[in-house]
């Protein structure tokens, strides 16, 4: 049985559309997995650790450390911790306002 040309064209276009849809789905899923893997807390912590190691290797050693250096180091670490905390809040709750709403609902006294 021979198919006419219109049926063959229809089947070919259907296969192309199916493959295109599958490709779009797979590419989006792969992008989401890559972003979640790169933005995971373990990867961020590893990036911070590598940054501190590289920065520590390139730094000159000094005998005396004054209070300004210690305060600057503490504020730098506090800034990194707050950045990480805000990333975590946005990843889990969407925004700081949503986080506040969730905490109010969780700790409210009313049932």
MMTF fields as JSON, N, C-alpha, C and O atoms, coordinates in Angstrom:
{
  "mmtfVersion": "1.0.0",
  "mmtfProducer": "UNKNOWN",
  "numBonds": 443,
  "numAtoms": 444,
  "numGroups": 111,
  "numChains": 1,
  "numModels": 1,
  "chainsPerModel": [1],
  "groupsPerChain": [111],
  "chainIdList": ["A"],
  "bondAtomList": [4, 2, 8, 6, 12, 10, 16, 14, 20, 18, 24, 22, 28, 26, 32, 30, 36, 34, 40, 38, 44, 42, 48, 46, 52, 50, 56, 54, 60, 58, 64, 62, 68, 66, 72, 70, 76, 74, 80, 78, 84, 82, 88, 86, 92, 90, 96, 94, 100, 98, 104, 102, 108, 106, 112, 110, 116, 114, 120, 118, 124, 122, 128, 126, 132, 130, 136, 134, 140, 138, 144, 142, 148, 146, 152, 150, 156, 154, 160, 158, 164, 162, 168, 166, 172, 170, 176, 174, 180, 178, 184, 182, 188, 186, 192, 190, 196, 194, 200, 198, 204, 202, 208, 206, 212, 210, 216, 214, 220, 218, 224, 222, 228, 226, 232, 230, 236, 234, 240, 238, 244, 242, 248, 246, 252, 250, 256, 254, 260, 258, 264, 262, 268, 266, 272, 270, 276, 274, 280, 278, 284, 282, 288, 286, 292, 290, 296, 294, 300, 298, 304, 302, 308, 306, 312, 310, 316, 314, 320, 318, 324, 322, 328, 326, 332, 330, 336, 334, 340, 338, 344, 342, 348, 346, 352, 350, 356, 354, 360, 358, 364, 362, 368, 366, 372, 370, 376, 374, 380, 378, 384, 382, 388, 386, 392, 390, 396, 394, 400, 398, 404, 402, 408, 406, 412, 410, 416, 414, 420, 418, 424, 422, 428, 426, 432, 430, 436, 434, 440, 438],
  "bondOrderList": [1, 1, 1, 1, 1, 1, 1, 1, 1, 1, 1, 1, 1, 1, 1, 1, 1, 1, 1, 1, 1, 1, 1, 1, 1, 1, 1, 1, 1, 1, 1, 1, 1, 1, 1, 1, 1, 1, 1, 1, 1, 1, 1, 1, 1, 1, 1, 1, 1, 1, 1, 1, 1, 1, 1, 1, 1, 1, 1, 1, 1, 1, 1, 1, 1, 1, 1, 1, 1, 1, 1, 1, 1, 1, 1, 1, 1, 1, 1, 1, 1, 1, 1, 1, 1, 1, 1, 1, 1, 1, 1, 1, 1, 1, 1, 1, 1, 1, 1, 1, 1, 1, 1, 1, 1, 1, 1, 1, 1, 1],
  "groupList": [{"groupName": "UNK", "atomNameList": ["N", "CA", "C", "O"], "elementList": ["N", "C", "C", "O"], "formalChargeList": [0, 0, 0, 0], "bondAtomList": [1, 0, 2, 1, 3, 2], "bondOrderList": [1, 1, 2], "singleLetterCode": "X", "chemCompType": "L-PEPTIDE LINKING"}],
  "groupTypeList": [0, 0, 0, 0, 0, 0, 0, 0, 0, 0, 0, 0, 0, 0, 0, 0, 0, 0, 0, 0, 0, 0, 0, 0, 0, 0, 0, 0, 0, 0, 0, 0, 0, 0, 0, 0, 0, 0, 0, 0, 0, 0, 0, 0, 0, 0, 0, 0, 0, 0, 0, 0, 0, 0, 0, 0, 0, 0, 0, 0, 0, 0, 0, 0, 0, 0, 0, 0, 0, 0, 0, 0, 0, 0, 0, 0, 0, 0, 0, 0, 0, 0, 0, 0, 0, 0, 0, 0, 0, 0, 0, 0, 0, 0, 0, 0, 0, 0, 0, 0, 0, 0, 0, 0, 0, 0, 0, 0, 0, 0, 0],
  "groupIdList": [1, 2, 3, 4, 5, 6, 7, 8, 9, 10, 11, 12, 13, 14, 15, 16, 17, 18, 19, 20, 21, 22, 23, 24, 25, 26, 27, 28, 29, 30, 31, 32, 33, 34, 35, 36, 37, 38, 39, 40, 41, 42, 43, 44, 45, 46, 47, 48, 49, 50, 51, 52, 53, 54, 55, 56, 57, 58, 59, 60, 61, 62, 63, 64, 65, 66, 67, 68, 69, 70, 71, 72, 73, 74, 75, 76, 77, 78, 79, 80, 81, 82, 83, 84, 85, 86, 87, 88, 89, 90, 91, 92, 93, 94, 95, 96, 97, 98, 99, 100, 101, 102, 103, 104, 105, 106, 107, 108, 109, 110, 111],
  "secStructList": [7, 7, 7, 7, 2, 2, 2, 2, 2, 2, 2, 2, 2, 2, 2, 2, 2, 2, 2, 2, 2, 2, 2, 2, 2, 2, 2, 2, 2, 2, 2, 2, 2, 2, 2, 2, 2, 2, 6, 1, 2, 2, 2, 2, 2, 2, 2, 2, 2, 2, 2, 2, 2, 2, 2, 2, 2, 1, 1, 7, 7, 7, 1, 7, 7, 7, 2, 2, 2, 2, 2, 2, 2, 2, 2, 2, 2, 2, 2, 2, 2, 2, 2, 2, 2, 2, 2, 2, 2, 2, 2, 2, 2, 1, 1, 2, 2, 2, 2, 2, 2, 2, 2, 2, 2, 2, 2, 7, 1, 7, 7],
  "xCoordList": [0.845, 0.0, 0.887, 1.771, 0.653, 1.438, 0.741, -0.467, 1.507, 0.971, 1.034, 1.959, 0.06, 0.176, 1.128, 1.492, 1.517, 2.538, 2.115, 2.953, 0.852, 0.369, 0.515, 0.891, 0.231, 0.377, 1.835, 2.146, 2.719, 4.146, 4.654, 5.41, 4.236, 4.636, 4.094, 4.806, 2.855, 2.258, 3.021, 3.315, 3.341, 4.082, 5.477, 5.937, 6.149, 7.482, 7.429, 8.264, 6.447, 6.316, 5.97, 6.432, 5.178, 4.849, 6.083, 6.28, 6.917, 8.155, 9.087, 9.701, 9.203, 10.067, 9.556, 10.345, 8.241, 7.673, 7.885, 8.175, 7.745, 7.963, 9.413, 9.682, 10.341, 11.767, 12.112, 12.892, 11.531, 11.789, 11.26, 11.925, 10.09, 9.536, 10.375, 10.604, 10.835, 11.693, 13.006, 13.5, 13.572, 14.833, 14.667, 15.525, 13.563, 13.293, 13.152, 13.709, 12.404, 12.205, 13.525, 13.812, 14.322, 15.6, 16.555, 17.254, 16.595, 17.518, 17.112, 17.979, 15.822, 15.379, 15.656, 16.107, 15.389, 15.64, 17.124, 17.503, 17.962, 19.408, 19.863, 20.709, 19.314, 19.659, 19.254, 20.006, 18.055, 17.625, 18.526, 18.897, 18.881, 19.757, 21.119, 21.694, 21.642, 22.947, 22.892, 23.801, 21.823, 21.717, 21.555, 22.132, 20.775, 20.623, 21.929, 22.254, 22.676, 23.961, 24.986, 25.743, 25.017, 25.988, 25.613, 26.488, 24.332, 23.892, 23.644, 23.05, 24.082, 23.87, 24.781, 25.845, 24.38, 25.209, 26.607, 27.573, 26.723, 28.043, 28.959, 30.133, 28.426, 29.244, 29.619, 30.744, 28.676, 28.996, 30.055, 30.97, 29.929, 30.928, 32.283, 33.309, 32.299, 33.567, 34.183, 35.396, 33.353, 33.855, 34.452, 35.492, 33.789, 34.305, 35.63, 36.576, 35.701, 36.928, 38.083, 39.198, 37.823, 38.879, 39.306, 40.496, 38.343, 38.687, 39.554, 40.511, 39.229, 40.053, 41.443, 42.437, 41.521, 42.82, 43.693, 44.871, 43.133, 43.905, 44.292, 45.423, 43.375, 43.7, 44.761, 45.618, 44.715, 45.712, 47.091, 48.096, 47.156, 48.453, 49.122, 50.347, 48.319, 48.889, 49.196, 49.734, 48.867, 49.045, 50.427, 50.965, 50.984, 52.275, 52.061, 51.067, 52.989, 52.905, 53.472, 54.507, 52.757, 53.231, 53.326, 52.576, 54.232, 54.416, 53.308, 52.739, 53.003, 52.005, 50.661, 50.584, 49.614, 48.253, 47.537, 47.421, 47.058, 46.384, 44.874, 44.375, 44.167, 42.733, 41.937, 40.88, 42.432, 41.718, 41.682, 40.662, 42.787, 42.837, 41.874, 41.197, 41.814, 40.905, 39.45, 38.618, 39.14, 37.768, 37.378, 36.249, 38.305, 38.014, 37.778, 36.88, 38.57, 38.378, 37.044, 36.354, 36.69, 35.411, 34.24, 33.269, 34.311, 33.197, 33.11, 32.017, 34.25, 34.236, 33.574, 32.786, 33.89, 33.285, 31.795, 30.985, 31.43, 30.014, 29.248, 28.118, 29.855, 29.215, 28.998, 27.951, 29.992, 29.843, 28.739, 27.949, 28.685, 27.653, 26.256, 25.316, 26.122, 24.82, 24.412, 23.235, 25.367, 25.06, 24.582, 23.621, 25.254, 24.83, 23.456, 22.646, 23.196, 21.884, 20.783, 19.713, 21.026, 20.02, 19.794, 18.664, 20.856, 20.703, 19.814, 18.927, 20.065, 19.287, 17.819, 16.931, 17.555, 16.18, 15.48, 14.333, 16.151, 15.526, 15.293, 14.279, 16.215, 16.072, 14.927, 14.202, 14.758, 13.737, 12.369, 11.352, 12.326, 11.059, 10.702, 9.558, 11.612, 11.312, 11.743, 12.29, 11.508, 11.908, 11.952, 11.383, 12.617, 12.622, 11.219, 10.946, 10.332, 8.964, 8.229, 7.495, 8.425, 7.806, 8.371, 7.65, 9.664, 10.29, 9.657, 9.36, 9.453, 8.849, 7.427, 7.027, 6.652, 5.299, 5.311, 4.501, 6.241, 6.327, 6.682, 6.142, 7.587, 7.965, 6.825, 6.628, 6.071, 4.92, 3.881, 3.326, 3.613, 2.651, 3.133, 2.339, 4.425, 4.964, 4.925, 4.592, 5.257, 5.384, 4.181, 4.229, 3.122, 1.958, 1.29, 1.296, 0.728, 0.112, -1.275, -1.742, -1.923, -3.265, -3.21, -2.343, -4.133, -4.152, -4.665, -4.736],
  "yCoordList": [-1.176, 0.0, 1.235, 1.376, 2.101, 3.315, 4.471, 4.662, 5.231, 6.428, 7.578, 7.667, 8.444, 9.598, 10.605, 10.458, 11.588, 12.538, 13.33, 13.608, 13.699, 14.475, 13.687, 14.268, 12.393, 11.573, 11.467, 11.523, 11.313, 11.229, 12.542, 12.543, 13.643, 14.957, 15.155, 15.659, 14.77, 14.908, 14.082, 14.582, 12.848, 12.002, 12.55, 12.531, 13.034, 13.604, 14.864, 15.046, 15.735, 16.944, 16.599, 17.277, 15.573, 15.141, 14.635, 14.946, 13.859, 13.377, 14.528, 14.542, 15.495, 16.654, 17.447, 17.853, 17.669, 18.41, 17.655, 18.269, 16.337, 15.53, 15.623, 15.801, 15.498, 15.596, 16.981, 17.116, 18.003, 19.376, 19.585, 20.221, 19.067, 19.177, 18.442, 18.941, 17.248, 16.491, 17.218, 17.25, 17.8, 18.528, 19.734, 20.007, 20.453, 21.609, 21.179, 21.813, 20.098, 19.61, 19.184, 19.543, 18.426, 17.933, 19.089, 19.09, 20.066, 21.197, 22.019, 22.462, 22.232, 22.987, 22.206, 22.775, 20.912, 20.086, 20.06, 20.121, 19.971, 19.97, 21.304, 21.339, 22.395, 23.713, 23.865, 24.418, 23.37, 23.454, 22.625, 23.071, 21.413, 20.572, 21.231, 21.188, 21.836, 22.492, 23.677, 23.866, 24.481, 25.632, 25.211, 25.833, 24.161, 23.692, 23.101, 23.25, 22.436, 21.873, 22.949, 22.856, 23.982, 25.056, 25.953, 26.526, 26.08, 26.97, 26.213, 26.763, 24.987, 24.226, 24.769, 25.315, 24.625, 25.129, 24.512, 25.185, 23.255, 22.614, 23.274, 23.513, 23.571, 24.212, 25.64, 26.081, 26.361, 27.712, 27.685, 28.508, 26.735, 26.617, 26.244, 26.755, 25.364, 24.99, 26.197, 26.396, 26.998, 28.203, 29.195, 29.797, 29.361, 30.258, 29.725, 30.491, 28.425, 27.836, 27.997, 28.33, 27.765, 27.932, 29.394, 29.687, 30.314, 31.74, 32.141, 32.897, 31.642, 31.952, 31.332, 31.956, 30.119, 29.468, 30.229, 30.466, 30.609, 31.361, 32.721, 33.167, 33.387, 34.684, 34.572, 35.447, 33.505, 33.308, 33.002, 33.39, 32.312, 31.992, 33.226, 33.345, 34.138, 35.314, 36.452, 37.48, 36.283, 37.342, 37.273, 36.19, 38.422, 38.455, 38.289, 38.757, 37.628, 37.439, 38.678, 39.217, 39.111, 40.234, 39.78, 38.914, 40.364, 39.978, 40.531, 39.799, 41.776, 42.399, 42.505, 42.852, 42.211, 42.363, 43.318, 43.06, 44.424, 45.386, 45.127, 44.248, 45.891, 45.702, 45.981, 45.386, 46.881, 47.199, 45.995, 45.724, 45.278, 44.093, 43.025, 42.376, 42.845, 41.838, 42.238, 41.392, 43.514, 43.983, 43.846, 43.471, 44.149, 44.017, 42.556, 42.247, 41.669, 40.244, 39.742, 38.963, 40.197, 39.775, 40.297, 39.571, 41.539, 42.075, 41.386, 41.212, 40.995, 40.259, 38.906, 38.495, 38.218, 36.91, 37.066, 36.268, 38.085, 38.331, 38.626, 38.169, 39.38, 39.668, 38.411, 38.244, 37.525, 36.262, 35.4, 34.796, 35.342, 34.549, 35.109, 34.351, 36.431, 37.033, 36.827, 36.607, 36.897, 36.631, 35.198, 34.94, 34.278, 32.882, 32.669, 31.907, 33.343, 33.215, 33.771, 33.172, 34.903, 35.472, 34.585, 34.456, 33.972, 33.04, 31.871, 31.447, 31.364, 30.241, 30.637, 29.865, 31.819, 32.286, 32.411, 31.985, 32.986, 33.137, 31.789, 31.594, 30.865, 29.538, 28.758, 28.047, 28.882, 28.111, 28.783, 28.101, 30.103, 30.801, 31.765, 32.217, 32.093, 32.998, 34.435, 35.087, 34.933, 36.3, 36.431, 35.599, 37.459, 37.669, 37.889, 37.502, 38.508, 38.723, 37.387, 37.187, 36.48, 35.166, 34.393, 33.649, 34.572, 33.941, 34.472, 33.704, 35.792, 36.39, 35.878, 35.584, 35.771, 35.236, 33.796, 33.421, 32.996, 31.593, 31.496, 30.65, 32.355, 32.323, 32.795, 32.262, 33.791, 34.264, 33.158, 32.924, 32.474, 31.37, 30.235, 29.61, 29.967, 28.858, 29.138, 28.246, 30.355, 30.671, 31.419, 31.868, 31.551, 32.258, 31.39, 30.163, 32.022, 31.305, 30.759, 29.792, 31.374, 30.953, 29.678, 29.538, 28.751, 27.525, 27.743, 26.797],
  "zCoordList": [0.0, 0.0, 0.0, 0.845, -0.926, -1.051, -0.356, -0.499, 0.391, 1.029, 0.042, -0.765, 0.109, -0.769, -0.131, 1.036, -0.857, -0.43, 0.8, 1.659, 0.911, 2.055, 3.357, 4.376, 3.355, 4.561, 4.988, 6.178, 4.02, 4.344, 4.937, 5.908, 4.352, 4.856, 6.269, 7.138, 6.507, 7.831, 8.864, 9.95, 8.554, 9.487, 9.758, 10.899, 8.73, 8.904, 9.765, 10.651, 9.507, 10.321, 11.772, 12.69, 11.986, 13.342, 14.065, 15.24, 13.384, 14.001, 14.329, 15.396, 13.428, 13.675, 14.878, 15.731, 14.951, 16.078, 17.386, 18.413, 17.359, 18.562, 19.035, 20.223, 18.087, 18.445, 18.974, 19.917, 18.367, 18.819, 20.236, 21.054, 20.53, 21.879, 22.906, 24.008, 22.538, 23.451, 23.693, 24.82, 22.644, 22.786, 23.701, 24.54, 23.538, 24.39, 25.848, 26.744, 26.08, 27.444, 28.081, 29.223, 27.346, 27.879, 28.143, 29.157, 27.253, 27.459, 28.676, 29.43, 28.884, 30.066, 31.346, 32.34, 31.32, 32.505, 32.839, 34.009, 31.814, 32.042, 32.615, 33.508, 32.112, 32.64, 34.096, 34.899, 34.443, 35.842, 36.75, 37.836, 36.304, 37.126, 37.295, 38.383, 36.238, 36.339, 37.298, 38.106, 37.211, 38.099, 39.552, 40.444, 39.798, 41.177, 41.688, 42.866, 40.825, 41.253, 41.533, 42.5, 40.682, 40.876, 42.038, 42.689, 42.305, 43.381, 44.682, 45.609, 44.761, 45.99, 47.093, 46.801, 48.334, 49.432, 49.449, 49.81, 49.068, 49.056, 48.033, 48.313, 46.845, 45.823, 46.225, 45.985, 46.835, 47.288, 48.386, 48.393, 49.315, 50.377, 49.801, 50.251, 48.815, 48.176, 47.473, 47.526, 46.817, 46.155, 47.137, 46.87, 48.275, 49.308, 49.852, 50.043, 50.1, 50.634, 49.649, 50.049, 48.379, 47.372, 47.307, 47.187, 47.384, 47.37, 48.543, 48.378, 49.732, 50.904, 50.765, 51.137, 50.238, 50.084, 49.095, 49.361, 47.972, 46.976, 47.53, 47.335, 48.217, 48.815, 49.888, 50.009, 50.669, 51.724, 51.168, 51.764, 50.034, 49.437, 48.84, 48.862, 48.309, 47.666, 48.625, 48.214, 49.873, 50.86, 51.498, 51.727, 51.775, 52.477, 53.966, 54.52, 54.6, 56.057, 56.747, 56.355, 57.793, 58.599, 60.041, 60.49, 60.735, 62.146, 63.028, 63.838, 62.888, 63.758, 63.069, 61.891, 63.795, 63.271, 64.211, 65.409, 63.654, 64.515, 64.536, 63.833, 65.339, 65.51, 64.249, 64.042, 63.4, 62.164, 61.235, 60.601, 61.154, 60.296, 60.791, 59.994, 62.086, 62.637, 62.41, 62.082, 62.58, 62.367, 60.895, 60.579, 60.012, 58.582, 58.217, 57.434, 58.774, 58.515, 59.043, 58.385, 60.237, 60.829, 60.016, 59.803, 59.557, 58.771, 57.408, 56.869, 56.854, 55.586, 55.735, 54.883, 56.809, 57.056, 57.347, 56.875, 58.118, 58.409, 57.114, 56.946, 56.209, 54.926, 54.103, 53.477, 54.103, 53.382, 53.989, 53.263, 55.313, 55.971, 55.701, 55.463, 55.737, 55.454, 54.0, 53.713, 53.087, 51.684, 51.504, 50.779, 52.162, 52.094, 52.704, 52.177, 53.815, 54.454, 53.564, 53.464, 52.918, 52.024, 50.808, 50.339, 50.292, 49.184, 49.612, 48.871, 50.807, 51.315, 51.476, 51.114, 52.008, 52.2, 50.856, 50.715, 49.87, 48.55, 47.887, 47.217, 48.066, 47.456, 48.094, 47.398, 49.407, 50.103, 50.089, 49.96, 50.22, 50.414, 49.292, 49.233, 48.418, 47.314, 47.577, 46.688, 48.775, 49.11, 50.627, 51.333, 51.134, 52.584, 53.155, 54.291, 52.375, 52.86, 53.009, 53.977, 52.058, 52.173, 53.36, 54.024, 53.623, 54.787, 56.077, 56.992, 56.142, 57.332, 57.537, 58.663, 56.436, 56.546, 57.057, 57.905, 56.529, 56.963, 58.439, 59.151, 58.905, 60.32, 61.21, 62.302, 60.752, 61.529, 61.632, 62.706, 60.517, 60.55, 61.433, 62.136, 61.399, 62.18, 63.669, 64.45, 64.085, 65.488, 66.072, 67.217, 65.304, 65.855, 66.914, 66.82, 67.895, 69.018, 68.652, 69.255, 67.676, 67.305, 66.464, 65.602, 66.715, 65.916, 64.515, 63.73]
}
